[in-house]
Amino acid sequence: MPHILNAEQFDTEQLGQLFSQADYFRDNDLDITDRREVMQSHVGRIMLSEFYEPSTRTRFSFEIAATKLGIGVVSTENGSVTSSAVKGETIEDTMRVFNEYGVDAVVLRTKEDGYAVRAASVSKIAVINGGDGKGEHPTQAVLDMYTIQEQLNQLDGLNVVMGGDLAHGRTVRSLSKLLSLYPDNHISFLSTPELQIGEDIKLHLKKNGTSFEETSDMYGVLSQADVVYWTRLQLERHSGKSLTMGQEHFILDAKALDVMPKDAIIMHPLPRIAEIPVSTDQDPRAKYFRQAGNGLYVRMAMLDRIMKKLD
């Protein structure tokens, strides 16, 4: 099955194809006549949207993407409470039931690492990882790369600063892997020691020859950045004293903006809390809302690719 489970499964050729198709869908979403034509693409297909963890952008963009392609959508927004998971049903048994329902794909958002892979191991339908615990968020990483390409017209030779809660944020993990596909990228992991990126990601970057550094020198790395990728403190994944760690650090305020290059871009997977003040939204380098919008068209491209493989 054409599952989307992790960032490692993509190569540069596949990404380029997805980006071109995302461009096509964006262009054909402007006119209602074109939109109606696109909506005939996959009539009769059905996508399940099974979210065990809260989501705004991933859930809605996938469901809207499916709708714009003519794919029927059946959705649950709080599966950890409203599904039989609360009774102890395993993800494998849930998927075995879905196999019997004549559907084509399921988008999963889970609190635990590795659930998408477990689901795929018994699935006869396409499984799309919409974020699993602290593990991966591959579709977010693809739309992040699309945004970088759109805004900077390159995906190599970049200085990328990733700041915030890197220990618990799945988006930076997947994005780091995709950046390692392109030559001469350098990643600066900016955080407190308690919130630094996992050893497995650093090992992956070393294996792929991608240079990186770990630092707490915010202004130093911001002054050299092409891409500033900011993240929130993942409060839902913390306990004890970690709840206060990092909250007062790494805020993209006017002082931080002053040291950034004029042609850099600011990205964030959202939601934000205090790490990006509302005042930063007015800066032309702030691209996080455009980034969120890009998610719709990239996910349309992904669903289109999956459904064509099933034809």
N, C-alpha and C positions, 0 to 999 in steps of 0.2 A: 504493500500500500504506500502511496505517496505521503507519508507522515512528515510533519515538521516538528522535530523534537529538540534540536540543539543547534547552536551556531556552527559547529564543525561540519555539518552536512553541506554547507554552501561553499561554492568556489566563485572566483571573480566572474567567470562566464555566466553562471546562473544569476548572480546579482545584477549583472548588466542587463540580462533579459528581463528580470523583474522590474528594473528601473524603467526600461523602455515601455513595458506594458503599463506601469503606473502612470507614466506620462500620457499614454494613450487614453487611459480611463479619466484622468483629470481633464484632458482636452475635450472629451466627449461627454463630460458631465455639465458643461456650461449651457448647452441647448437642450430643451426638453425633448425635441424630436430625436436627437442623438441619444439622450438618456433612455428613452423608451426602446430604442433599438438595442442598446446594450442590455436592457432588462430582459431581452429574449434569449440571452446567451445560454442560460442553464436552467430553463424552466423544467420543473419536475424533479430537480435535485433538492435535497433537504439537509440542512446543517443543524446540529444540536449545539447549543451554547450552554455549557455546564460549568458554572462558576461557583467554587466553594469558598471564595475569598472576594471581598469587595473590589469592584472595578468600575471605572467610568469610561476611560478612553479605549481600552482593549475590548471590553465587551460591546460597547455601542458601535465602535468602528467596524468590528467584525460583523455585527448584526446588520448594520447599514450596508456594508460592503456586500454581504450576501443578498440583501434585498435588491440592491442596484443591479445585481447580476441575475435576478430572477430566481434565486435560490430560496426555498421556503426555510423559515427559521422557527425552531422551538427552543425556548430559553428558560433557564432558571437563574436567578440572581443571587441566591443564598443557599447553595446546595448543602453546605455543612449543617444547616438547620432544617431545611425543607425536604431534603432527600433522605433515602434510607441509609445514608452514611451515618446519620445520627443514631441509627439503630445498630451500627457496627458493620454494615455491608462494606466489603472491600472494593477498591476501584476495579479490580479484575472482574468481580461479579457484576458490577454495574455495566462494564463494557460488554460482557457476555450477553446481557439483556439487550443492550443497544444493538448488538449484532443481529438480533432477531426482528428489528423494527423496520428494516428496509430503508435506512437513512444512509447518507453518503459521507458525512464528516462530523466530527465533534471538536469543538474548541474547549480546552480544559484550563481552568485557573485553579490552582491548589495551594494549600499552605505548606505542604510537605515537598521536599526535594525528591525528584525522581518519579513522581506519580505519572507524568506523561509517558515515560518510557515503560513503566509497568502496564499502563493502559494499552499501549501499542502492542505489547507482547502477546495479547490475547485478542486484539481487535481485527475485525474484518472490514472496518471502515477507517477512513483517514483520520488520524489524530493530530491535532494542532496544539502545541504547547503554548498556552496564553500566559505563562508565568507559573513556575513551580517553586514555592518557598524561596530559599536563598540561592536556588540553583541556576536557572537559565530563563531568559525571556527572548528567544530567538527572533520572533517577529518584530519586537521592539528594536532590536539591534539592526535589522534590515532597514526599517524605516529611518533609523538614525543615520545609517550610511547613505541612504537616499537623500536625506536632508543635507548632509555634508556635501555630497556631490552637487546637489542643486544650488547650494549657496556659494561654494568655493570652486566648483568645477574641477575638483581633483580629489583623489582618495589616497594618494601617496605623498611622501615627503612632508607630512604634517606633524606639528607639535600639538598634541592633544592633552589637555589638563582634565583629569577626572577628580572631582572634589566632593567630599562629604562622607557619608556612611558607606564606605566601600566594602566593609565586611559583611553587610547584610543586604546590599542592593544587587539584585540579579541582573539589572540592565547593564551595569558596567562590566559585569563578567562576560556577557554575550558580546557586547560591543568590542571589548578588548580582543576577543577571538577574531572578529571580522576585520578589525584594523590590522591584525597580524598577517592577513592575506596579501597586503599591499606593501611594497618596498619603502624603506626609509622613513617609516612612521616612528615617532617617539612619543611615549606616554608618560606623563607625570602623574603619579597617584598621590593626591594631596589630601592628607587626613591626619588624625591623631593616631598614635601607635595602636590604640585599642580598636580602631575602626578601619584598619588598612585592608587592602585587597588580599584574597586568599592565596596561599602558597601554590595551589594548583594552577591558578591563572598566571602567576609569575613563571612557573615551570613551562607552561604552554608558550608564553612569549619567548622565553629563552630558546625553546626547541625550534621556534619559527624564525629566530634571528631578529626579533623586534626589540629595540632598545626601550628601556623604561627606568624610572627612578621612583623612589618613595621619599616624600618630603612633607614638611609642615610649613615651608616657606611660601606662603600664599602669594605675596606680591612678586616674589622672584620668578615663579613659574608663570604667573598671569602675564607678566611683561613680555614673554616670548611665545604666547599661545596663538595658535590659529583657531583652535576649537576649545571652548571652555564648556565642559559637560558637568553640570552641577546636579547633586542629588540631595534628598532630604534625609533627616535622621529617621531611620526605620523604627519608630517607637513600638510598633506592634511585634517586633522581633527582639526586643530588648527586655532585660529584667534587672532589678536591683539598681546599683549605682550607675550602670551603663545608661540609664535613662537620662542622666544629666550630661553625659559625655558628648562633647562636640556641638551642643546647642548654641553656644556663644561664639563658635569659631566659623570661619569661612562663609561670611555673608557677602554677597555680591552687591554692595552698596556703592555710593558715589565714589568713595575712595578707591575701591577695587576697580571700578570702571575706568578711573583716570589712568591706571597703569597698563590697561589692556591695549593692544594694538588696535588701530582704528578699523582695520579690515577683518578682525576676528569675529567669530560668532559665538553666541551663548545659547546653549541647549540645556534642556531639563526634561526628563521623562514625565514629570508631573505625577501626583499633585505636589505643589510646593507648600512649604509652611513659612518659616521665618528666614530661610537661607537666601531667598531672592525677594527683596522688597518690591511692592507694587510700583514704586517710582522707577525701577529698572525697566519696566515694560516699555517705557517711552524711548529707550535707547535703541537706535536702529540695528544694533548688533544682537538684540534679543530676538531669537528665532524659535522659542519653545512653543508658541501657539501655532506657528506655521508647521513646526515639527509634528505636533499632534494632528493637524489636518492632513499631513502627508500620510499618516498612518492609515487613513481610509483607503487611499488609492494603492498603497503598497499591499494592503491586505486584500483588496479586490484582485490585484495581480496574483497573489498567492492562491486565493480561492479559484480563480480562473485556471491557473496552472494545474491545480489538483483535480478539478472537475474534468478538464480535457484529458488528463491521464486516465480517468475512470471511464471515459467514453469508449 
